[in-house]
Amino acid sequence: MSEEKSQGAGTATEEAPGENTVQVTFLPEGKTVQFEHGKLPYEDHGKEESILDVALNHGVTLDHACGGNCACTTCHVWIKEGAENLSPMDDDEADRLDMAADLQLNSRLGCQVQITRPGKVVVEIPAWNRNYISEEHH
């Protein structure tokens, strides 16, 4: 039980994305995806290069009942790392988030929060949305 994990001791360069690379990790699944900033094919999933757009482009299920139009809160996520690489929250997103379940200081709507520069981002999909994901993968 005394198993220790060294986190990042000398391994940061192995995991560091390239100069123009965006690296997004989706928790709790632990799936990490990488792509070149500004080159993600836009599939009309919320705003261009949004967390929802990234998720759906890489096979990560993130519910989005309104189609990514900032009209619901089903794509609500928590930003665990890399908030500095994301767009600031606008008034529409803030107003909509006020209605979200499990609201936290790091809450964002996946369809609205856009990646604005290369770097690492860690996103957690809340438990109520994870239940949706696990049901879909039967």
Protein Blocks (a to p, Z undefined) as FASTA:
>chain_A
ZZccdehihplmmmpccfklccddddfklpacdddehiaccehiajehiaklmmmmnopa
cddfknonopacklgccdfbhklmpccddfklmmmmmmpghiafkbccfklmccfbgcdd
dddddfklmmmmmmmmZZ
